[in-house]
Amino acid sequence: MDYQTALRSLTPGHEFFIGIDSDGCVFDSMEVKQKKFFIPNALLYFDLYRVSGILTETWEFVNLYSIYRGGNRFSSIIKVFELLQERKEMSDNNIKLPDLSSLKEWVRKETKLGNANLRRYFESHYNSDLEKVVNWTEAVNKDINSLLRNIPPFPHAASAIKKLSGLADLVIVSQTPLEALEREWEEHDLKKNVNAIAAQEHGTKTEHISLAAKGKYANNKILMIGDAKGDLEAARKNGILFFPVIPGREDQSWERFTSEGLDKFLKGTYSGRFEKELIKEFEKSLPEVPPWKR
């Protein structure tokens, strides 16, 4: 299926377009997914129980508490293992990490970084370390799909989305698998408020915005709302506006958007000092240097 065609074919119904990230931005699901599904499966499939504390600390830094937060899972696991490799505790325990050179090559070449594409790549580029990655990521999806339910949206996020649907065209811009996104947005009766859902199967977040919005709306009438540095980068690469949902202050961020940011966006006064101050505050909340190196 050509997922990107669906984004290209979207036609404007409003003067304004808003792309919205999902995990950790609309739904308070980021921490539970990482801590209860991604990390336990990593410990199992990469045989890292002997260094569970070090793996957990490193994983949480990359995926929750740093500039790497919200990245595609395959890029993120590469970063986790790069940081782990540097840690003295790994050599002290004679821990051998998997060789992710095949995964790195695939990530470098592939823009649609999803499970199905990795599975196809693995079947033609078999090696035992890549098999561990495939088993890990498929187990994560299986467990989340079968076990994770009723993770509510942030209250002000839900009310904002319902309000926005009458003012702008809304598209979910995410690196979560499509199946999970559709289930979560349906479960909380929010899917009806958006025009489309763009997931990891549709490509990068930069591509999502480019395909769905660029050339269809004026740049100052396109806004990306997100909680990760990758969301900001997708906005910047497309030359559009960005509103940050600050980790740890998600509901307050949404409240500020509806009480202040939305009006500025609709009136064309969003860019400049207001946006710059928001982004400065956002960047301060996402460090690049891990705590064990400070």
N, C-alpha and C positions, 0 to 999 in steps of 0.2 A: 504494500500500500504506500502511495506517495503522500505522506502526511503533509509535506510542505505545500502541496497544491491547495489544500484546504485553507491554509493561511493566505496564500496568494489571491485566492478567489473571494476573500472577505471584502464586502463593499461597505463604505461608510454609511451609517444610519444617523450619525451625529457629527457635529463640527469637531468634537474632541475625542481623543483616544487615550485610554489608560491601560497600561500593562501592569499586572499585579502578580507578584510571587505568591507562593502558597505556603509551604512548610516554614514555620517560624515567623511568618509574616501575617498571614490570615489565620492559620491554625496553630495552636500551641502544641505542635507535634514534633518539633525539632529534637528536643532533648529526649523524649521517650523513644523515638525511633533510633537515635544514635546509641543511647545507653542500654536499651532493652533488646534491640535487634541487630544493629550493625556490629557493635562491639562483641557481644556473646558469640556471634557467628564467626567473627574474625579470630577470636581465641580458639574456637573449635577447628575451623578449616585450615588455619595456618599454624596450629599446634603451638600456641604461645601462652599456655596456662602458667608456665614457670615465671613469666614476666607480666602477669595480668595487670598489676598495678601500673607498671611503666607503659604498657600498651594503652591502658585506659586513659592515663594522663595525657599521653601524646595524641591519642585519637580525639579526645574531647577538646584539646587545644585547637587542633586543625579544623574540626568540623563544627565546633560550637563557639569558641571564644577567641577567634583570631580573624585576620583578614582573609583567611582561606575558607571561612564559614560559608556554607551554602553552595559549595562547588559541586560539580558532577562527582559522583561517588568514585569513579575510576581515577580521575585526576587527584582526588582527595586521598585515596589509599596509597597512591604513589608518594604523595607528600608525607603521609604518616610514616611509611617505611623509610623514607629518606631521613626523617628526623630520628627515628628509632636507631638507624644505623650509626648515627653520631653519638649515641648515648653509651656511656661507659658500662652501664648495667648490662647491656646486651653482650658485650665481649666478656664481661666478668662471669656471665652465666653460660658462655659458649653457645649462644643462640644464633642459629643461622637463619636469616630471613630469606624468603623466596626471591628468586631472580625474576624481576618484573620487566626485563628488557623487551619481551614480546608485547606486554601490555602497554609499555611506553610507546612503542612503535605504532601500535594500533591507535592509541589516543592522539598521537601526533598527526596521523593521516585521516582519521575518521572524525566527522563532525556530528554524526548522530550516535552519541555514546550511550547506547541502550543495551539491555541484556540480549535481545535477539541478534543484534549485529555482532556482539562479542561472541555469542555462541557460534555464529556462522564463521567468524574469523578463527576461532579456536579449532573448529573441525578441519580447517585447512592448514593450520599452523600449530599442530599439537605439540605441547610439552607439559610436563607434570606440574610445573609452577603455575602456568596459565590455567591449567585445569582447576587448581585450588581457587583461583580468582573466580572462575565460572561457577564452581560449586558454592562459594561464599555468596556471590551476588544473587544467585537463583534462590538460595536458602533464605536470604534476607527478604526478597520479594514474597516468597511463599509464606513465611511467618507473619509478615505484616498484613498480607491479604487475608490470612485465616484468623489472626488473633487480634489485630488492632481495630478497635471500634470506639465510637463515641468520644473522639477527641474534639472538643468544641472549638469554634473560632473565637478569637478575642472579641469580646462584646462590641467594642466600638468599631472593630473591623467589619463585623456582620452588618451593623446598622449603616456603616458608610457604603458598603457595596450595594445594599438595597437602594440607598439614595442615589448613588452614582449611576446606576443602570438607566435612570431616566434622563441623565445629563450627558453621558459619554458612552462610546463603544468600549466595552471591557473585554480584555483577553487575559487569561491566565498565562503567565510566562514562567515556566518552571523546569527544573531538571529532575523532577520526580517522575516515575513511570506513569504513563497515561491511565492505565487501569486504576491505580491508586488514587489519582487526582479525581477521576470521574466518580469513583465511589465516595470519596470524602465530600466532594461538593454536592453530590446528590443526597448523601446522608443528612446533611444539615440544610437542605432545601435552598442552596445558594446557586446551583448550576444554572437555574432559569434566569439568573441575573447577568450572566456573561454571554458574550457572543461566540467565544471559542475557548478551547483549552489547548495550549501548546505545552508539550511535555518533552522528555528527553528524546523521544522518538522523532520529534519535529526538528531536531538540531539544537544549536546553541541558543542562549537567550538573545544574543546579538542578532542571530538569524530570525528568531521569532518576531522581534520588533521590526526588523527590516522588511520581512515578507508581509506582515500583517498591516503595517502602518505607514512606512516610508513612501512618500510620493502620493499618498492618499489624504494626508492631513498636513497642515503646516507644522514645522518642527516645534514651534512654541505652543502647539496645541496637542502635543504628544507627551505623556508623562509615564514614567516607570516608577512603581512603588515597590520597594524591596528592603530586605534586612541584611543583605550581604554585599561585600565589595564587588562580587561578580555582577550584581544587579546595577550598581553604579557604573561599572565598566561597560555594560551593555548599553546603558543610556548614553554614556559619553561617546562610544563608538558610532552611535546613530545620530549624535548631535541633538539629543532631546533632553527634556527636563527630568529631574529625579527627586523623589521624596523618600527619605530614609525612615524605616521603622527600626528603631534602635533596640538591639537585643537587651532584654531585661526591663525595657520600658515600652513594650509593644503596644499595650492598650492606650497608654498616655500619648504615644506617637499618633495613633489613629485618631484620638480625640483632637489632637492639635491639627491634624490634617483637615478634619471636617469643620473645625471651628475657625481655622485661619488659612491653611494652605489651599483648600479647594476654591475658596472665593478668589484668591489671588490668581490661581491657575485659570479660572474661567474669565477673569477680567484682564488677563495678559500682563499681570504685574508680578508674576512668580519668580522669574529669573532675576539674577543680580544679588543684592545683599541678603535677601531672605533665604534663597536657596544655598548660597555660599555658607551662611552661618549654620544651617541645618547639616550640610555635608561635613563641615569642620567638626561639629559635635559628634556626628556619626563615625567619622574616621578615628576619633579619639577612643571610641568604645571598642575598636577592633585592633588589638596590637599585632605586630608582625613578629616580634621576638618572644619565644616561649618563656614561661616563668623560670624554668630550670637554667636558662642562660642569662638571666638578668642579674 
